[in-house]
Amino acid sequence: MQQRRQNAGLMALIAAPGSVEVLVAALALLAYIGTVTFGFVNDDRVQIVQNPALRHWRSALQYFQQDVWAGLGRGTATFYRPLFMLWLRLNHALFGLQPAGWHAAAVVLHAIASVLVCRLAAHLTRNRAAACAVGVLFALHPVHVESVAWVSGATDSLLTICVCGTTVCYLNFIGNGKRRWLAASVVLACLALLTKETAVMLPLLLAASLACVEGDWRRVAKSKSLLIFVALAVAYLPIRAAALHGAQPFANMTVGQMMLTWPVVSVFYLRELLLPWRLSFYHDVFAAHGVSQPLLIGALALLVAMAALFWWWARRSSRHGLIVTALVWLVLPLLPVFNLRVMTPGQLVADRYLYLPSAGFCLLLVVVALELLERYRSERAWRLGSTLVVAASLVYVFVVFTNQTAWASEVLLYKNAVEMAPRNATAARNLGVAYVDKGDLDQGIRWLERSSQLDPESPDTQFALSQAFYLKGDFSAACQYIRRALQRDPQRAQGWLLASQIALDSGNSEGALAAAQRAQQLWPQGEGYQTILGLVQLHRGDRKSAEEAFRRELALHPDYIPARVALEKLQSGKS
């Protein structure tokens, strides 16, 4: 009797308006509040700290006309994400370059996303207790560490907010017919498309969710309002293409290799969802080169077995529509990242790509629990189910805490990466660069040489080695490595800039001028490029050309202090 009263009290608490949402948001905040002490890592340094486009609101219109890496010397990119750039600009305006504010904002995004996943689950399951379980599991799932603890990973939280918000608003419109919900869903859908490319899957996610709620796919076919979202997705594609001016694949991978790699990548993501114990920014997942590889054969066999299991389960279950919808939310948002040819070499997979798909995974877990509870109707079964959810949440919290500390600094991040992915050249290179940035040149060079052994053809590693030896004062070795880097990647503006600095400090003013001019040709808008050119010309005794270069720099980048200082020294006659 006492147990029944406790269960009734718990259900009454869950049924109270807003109680579940408050619980989910609180858990999401508590799980990641420690990240506010972390710094900027990885892409944060270029995309935020060194990005002149984030310093003024007047640059905001440019976000809608170019890729996210425009003006940062990364070459042709494939990412059109103006809303994400606006988010970065807002954070810069609020917090400057103090990372605590940025991290706090990222945690708040995760809390909002978790609440919206909970609201979506409530629509799909029509069960507040089940929705609570989905929200809690999503808020605490360890695979989200990368997206929450890394400031630049906030794009996944933003996307999830927009996509789940669109779906919740649309289902509200279907339920009550009020057009304000339809208008809200259309606005959120537009924002989703401007956040990340994955949003092109939104019409299919809406269709699957509508079919689950209505219980009939034929009703979906008759829903004219869905055509609005199809039209938005179609209109988005040429806008994105115009902004990117055509994108080139990063990875040296054929279409055949990409298709052979798909099963291995699929099993990787499945493992990360089921067993997210040891997480890493890099993984030893590489392109497949033949159908006879044991790993590929094993991955295919596992995927076939999983597909057969889900087919059998869905056919036998009374929750057929809910199972299919959960699978759609799990699989569809992952499909865009299977275009492996646009992935950076050394990072074909990433935990952050599972942020939105994990909503479908958490829903699937709860459906399994509902099926078992339905089969074994008893108070003992309900207690066992509640205990399992609590136990899973506690385990998730422990794993989140132990894994998020790797994101506190770049050295910790990459030390964890080389431990988890010892064959990944990119991880070794970034650890070397992190040590060099800390001033530990010998340790940095050791890891950079390790990276060069793993991937001798990488121009990035040769460039990093050149920088390290330049800082060490070994201009001969620095010159040797920058020559190799530019042979492999002659379009790298930063490479020519470094070559100019090395030549200048080596006393080769002719070579320094030629390299500086080449760097400026490749990246006319690059911050600091005109300044280096001016310094080279000043070293050659051409004060007039040097002054012109410094003035061009300040015209492009009025806040660039080195150019202002150099110009003032030149005008005062101290140079």
N, C-alpha and C positions, 0 to 999 in steps of 0.2 A: 504493500500500500504506500509506504514511504517513497519507494522508487517511482511509483506511478505519479505521485505528487511532484517529485523532482522533474520528471520528464514533462509533465504538463506545464510546470513553471518555465522550463527551458523553452518549450514550444511557444508559450505566450510571449516570452522575451524576444524570440526570433520574429514573431508575427508583428511586434510593435514597429510602427513606421520609423524607418531610418536607423533602427538598432543594428541591423546587419551591416549596413553601409559604414556606420561609425566604427564597428569592430574591424572590418576589413581595412579601412583607411588607417586606423590606429596601428594595426599589425604591420602594414606596409611601411609606415613612418618609423616605427620602432626598430624594424629589421635593418634599416639602412641609415639611421640617424648618425651613426659613427662615421659615415663617409664625408661628413662636412669638414673633417680635419684633413682630408686628402688634398693633394695638389693637382696640377695639370699634368697629364701624361699623354704620350703618343701624339695623335693628331691634334690634341688640344693646343700644343705649342705653335703649330703652324696655322691651324684653322681659327684659333682664338687669339693667342698672345701676339703673334706676328702678323695678324690679318688687318691691314689698313681699312678694309671695307666695313669693319665692325665699329669703327671709331666715330662715325657720324651718321645721322639719320638720312643725310642727303644721298647716301649710297644705297638706300633701301630699294629704289626702283631698279637698280642693277641686278638685284637678287632674282628678279623675274625674267631677266634677259640673258642669263649665263649660268654655267654650271657652278657647283659649290666651291670648286678649286680655282676658279678664274682669278688671275692675277697673283697666284701663289706659286707659280713655277712648276706645277705638277703635270703639265702637258694636257692632252685631250682627256676629259673625264666623261663619265657616263651618268652622273648624278645631277638631276634637276630638282632642287629642293628649296624653293624660295621661302616657304613657311619656316623651315628649320633655320634658315639664315636669319629670318626676322626674330626667331626665338633667341638666337645667339646675340643679335644686336640688342634686344631688350635686356638680356642679362648683362651685357657690357654696359649699357646705360645705367642699370641699377647697381651693379657690383664692381664695375671697373675690372681690374685684373686680380681681384681677391677671390681665390677659388672657393672659399667657404660658401659664399652666396650662390655660386653656380651649382655646387653640389647640393645645397639645400633645395634649390629650385628643381633639380633632377629628381630628388626624393619625393617632392610634392607631386610631380608629374606621375611618378610610379603609383602613388597613392590614388590619384584620380583615375588612372587607367585600371587599377584593381577594382575600384568601386564600379566602374562602368562594365567591366567583365562580369561582376556580380549581378548587376542589373540585367545584362544580357541573358545570363543564366536563369534569372528569375522568369523572364519572358519565355524562354525555351522549355524549361522544366515545369513551370507553374508550381514550383515547390520552394518556399522560402528557405527551408533547411538545406535543401540541395544547393540552392544559389549561394547560401552562406559558405558551404563547403568548397564550392568552386572558387569563390572570391578569396577565401583564406589560402587555399592551395596556390592560386595564382600569385597572391601577394608575397608568399614566402618561398616560391620555387627558386632553387639556387641558380638555375640557368639564366636568371635575370640579372645576376651580379654585374656582368659586363655592361648591360644597358643602363644600369642605375648608378654604379660606382664610377663610371667613366662619363665625363661631361659630354663628350662628343657622341656618346651612345644614346643621348636623349631623343634622337630622331625616332627610335622604336617606340618609346613611350608616347610621344606626340602622335605617331601614326595610330597606335592602339586606341588612344583617346578619340581621335577623329573617326576611325572605322567603327568602333563599338558604339560611340555616340550616334553616328549615322544610323546604325542598325536599331538601336533602342528607340530613337525618335521615329524611325520608319514603322516599327512594329506598333508604337503608340498610335500613329496615324491609321494603321490598318485596324486597330482595335476600336478607336472612337471616331474616326473619320474627320477629325479636326485638322484643317489644312496648315495650321501653324506648326504642327509636328512634321508635316511633309516639307514645309519651307526650311525648318531647322535641319532636317536630314539632308536636304540638297546643299545647304551652306556647309555643313560638316563634310559632306562628300567632296566638295570643291577643295576644302582645306586639306583633306586626306590626300588628294591627288597632288597638291602642292607641297606635301610633306615628304613622301617617299613613293617610289615607283610601284611598290607592292599594292598600292591602292587601286590599280587597274582591275584587281580581282574583286573589287567591292560589289559589282552587280551580281556576281555569282554567289557571294556570301549572303547578300540580301535575299536572293532567290531561295537558297537553301534554308535560311532562317524563316522566311515566310512559309515555305512548305512544311516546316516543322510545326509552326504555330497553327496553320490552317489544316494540317493533316492530309493535304491533297495537292500533288504537284500540278493537277489540272487547273487549280485555282491560281497557281503562279503564272501559268501560260496566259491567263486572262487578265492579269494585273497590268494595266496600261502604265501605272505610275512607275513601274520598274524600268520602263523605256527611258525615263528621264536620266537614270543613272548610267544606262548603257550609252546614251548620247554624250554625257559628260566624259566618260572614259574614252570614247572615240575622239571627241574634240581635244582632249588632253594630249593625245599622241603627237599630232603635228606641232602643237605649241612646244612640247618638250624637244622635238627634233629641231625646230628652228632655234631654240635657245642653245642647244648643244653643238650645232653646226656639224653633226655627224660624229659618232664616237667610234674609237678603235679599241679592239680587245687588248687587255693587258697581258694575259697569260699566253705563253707559247704552247698552244694546245689546239689540235685539230678537232673538228666536229666529232669524228669517230672516237677520239680519246675522251672527249667530254662525255659522250654517251656511255662509254665503258666505265667511266668514273662515277656515274650517277648511283649505281647500287651501293658502292662503298660510302658515298656521301650520305645516302639515305639511312644506312645502318648507323653511321656516326651520329646523326641527329636523333635517331631513335634511342641510342645509348645515352646521349646527353639528357634526354627527357626522363628516361627510366632510372638511370644511375648517375645523377649529377654530383658525384662526390669530389673529384679532383678536376677543377676547371682551369682553363688556361686561355690566354689571348691568342696563342698559336698552337697548331696541332700538326702532327705528322700525317697529314692526308695529302696525297699527291696524285697526279694524273695517272690513270691506268694505261698500260702500253700493250696489253694483249688479253685475249679471252681466257687464256689458260692459267692466269694468276689465281692461286688458292684463295686469296682474300676476296677476289671478285666472285668466284664460284660460291664461296660460303655466304657472301652477302646476298646474292641472287636467291639462293636456297632459303635463307631466312625470310626475305621479303615475300617470296611465293607462299611460304607457310603462314606468315602473318596475314596476307591477303585472304587466304583460304579460311583462316580462323574468323576474321571479321565478317566474311561473307556468310559463313555458317551461323555466326551469332546474330547478325542482323536479320536473317531469314526467320530465325526461331523466336526472336524477341518481340514483345508487344510494344517496345520502344524503338521500333525500326527507324522511324523518322528522326528521332533524337540521336540515335547512333550515327546515322548518315550525316546529319548536320554537324555533329562533333568532328567526324572525320573530314568533312569539307573544310571546317575552320582550322583543322590541323594541317591539312595538305595544301590547300590552295595558296595561302600566304607564303608557303615555302617555294612554290614553283618558280618565281622570278629569280631566286638565287641559284637555281640549277643551271642558269646560263653562266657556266663556269669560265667561259672565255673572257668575260669582263672582270673577273676577279683578279686581285693583285697576286702575282706569283708568291707562293709561300703562305697564302692565306685563302685557300679555296673554300674553307668553312669557317664559321664563327658562331659563338654561342648567341650573340645578339640577334641573329636571324630567327631565333626560336621565340622571341618575345611574344609576338602576336600569335603564332601557331600554338604556343603553350596554353592559350585560352581553350582551344579545342581539345588539347590533351587533358587538361584539368577537368573539363566537362565530361570527357570520356571516362576518366577514373570514377567520377561521381555516378555516372550511369551504371558502371559495373557494380558499385556499391548499392545502388537502388535495386538492381536486379537481384542481388544476393539477399537483401532485406525483404524483398517481395517473396522470394522463395522460402525463406526461413522466418516466417512471421512469429516473432516472440520478443519479449522485453529483453531477453538475453542477447538476441541478435542486434537490437537497436543499441544496447550498451556497447556491444563489441564494435559496431560500426562507428559510434561516437568516439570510442577509445582509439580506434585506428586513425581517424582523422586528426585527433589531438596528437597522437604519437608521430604521425607523418609530419605534422606541423612543427613539432619540437625538433625532429631530425633535420627538417629543412632549415630551421632557424640556426641550428648548430653549424650546418654546412655553409650557410650564407655568411655567418660571422667568420668562419675560418678561411673562406675563400676571398672575401672582399678586402682583406688586409693587403693582398698582393697589389691592389690598385692604389695604395697609399703613395707610392713613388715609382719612378721609372725603373730604378734598379731592382726593386722588389718585383715589379711586374714582369720584367724580362728574365730575372733569375728563376722565377716560377715557370716561365715559358720554356726556357732551355732545359729545365728539369723534366717538364711534361712532354716536350717535343725536341729531343736531342738531335734529330736529323734535320731540323728546320733552320736553314741558313738565315732567314729573315730574323728569327728570334735571336740567334747568336749575334747578328750584326747590330740589332737594336740594343742588346745588352752592352756591346762594345761602345756604341755611341753614348749610352747613358753613363758609362764609366768615364769616358772622355769628357763629357759635360761636367762631371763632378771634379775633374782635375786629376783623376787616376789614369794617366795616359798609358802606363805599362799594362795595367789590367785591361784597359779598353783595347789596346792593340792586340793583346792575346786573343780576345774574343772576336775581333774583326778578322784576324788571320784564320781563326777557326771557321768563321763564316765563309771566307774565301776558299777554304778547303772543301766545304760542302757545296759551294756554287762558284766555281772559278770564273764564270762568265758574267757575274753580276756587276754592272757598272756602279750600282749603289754602294756595294762593299768597297770597290776600288776608290770611289770618291770619299767614303768615310775614312779609309786608311790614309788617303792623302791629307785629309784634314787633321788627323791625329798626328802624323809625322810633321806636318807644318807647325802645329802647336808645340811639338817637342823640339822644334828648331832644326830638324833633319830635312833641309830643303831638297837634298838630292833624292831621298826616298819619296818625299812628297811629290816632287816633279815626276818621278817614275810612275807613281800610282795615278796621278791625275791624267797623265798621258794615256794610260790604259783605260781609264774611265771614259775619256772623250773619244777614244777609238771605238768603244762599244756603244756610246751614246753621244754623238756629236751635237745633238740638239739640246743638250742639257745646259741651260743658261747658268745655273749655279756652278757647274763645272768650269766654265770659262771664267767666271768671276773669281773662283779660287785659284785658277791657273794664273790670272792676272796678279793676285796678291802674292803668290809664290814667286813669280818672275820679278815683281817689284822688290821684294825683300832679298832676292838673290842678286840684285843689281842689274837685271836684264830689263831695262826700261822699254826697249823696242818690243820685246815679247809681251811685256805687261800691257802696253798700249794696244797691241793687236788683240790680245785676249779680252781686255775690257771692252773694246769696241764690238767684238763678236758677241759678248754677253749682252750688251745693250741692244744689239740688233735682234737677238732672239727674244728678249723680254724688255721692250721699251718702257713699260710701265712699272717694272720691278723696283721695289723700294730699296734704295741704297746703291743701285747700279750706276746712276749718274754721279754719285758721290765718289765711288771707286774710280770711275773714269776721270773725274776731276783731280783726285789725289795723284793718279798716274801722270796726268799732264802737268800738275804742279811740280812733281819730282823731276820732270823733264825741263822745267824752267818756263813752261808756257802758262804764265799766270792768267792771261786773258781767257784762254780756252778753259782753264780750271774754274775761273769764276763763272763762266757761262754754264758749265756743267753743274756747279753747285746751285745756281739759280734755277736751272731746269729741274733739279731734284726737288727744290722747295716749291716750285710751281705744281709739281705732281703730288708731292707729299709735304704739305706745310708743317706738319708736326715732327718731321724727321730731324732729330736733334744733331746727329753727327754732321749733316750738311750745313746746318745753321752755324755750328761751332767752327767748321772749316772755313766757311765764308767770312765769318767775323775775324778769324785769325788772318786770313788773306788780306782783308781790307785794312786791318790794323798794322800790316807789315810784319807780323810775327812769324809767318810761314817761311 
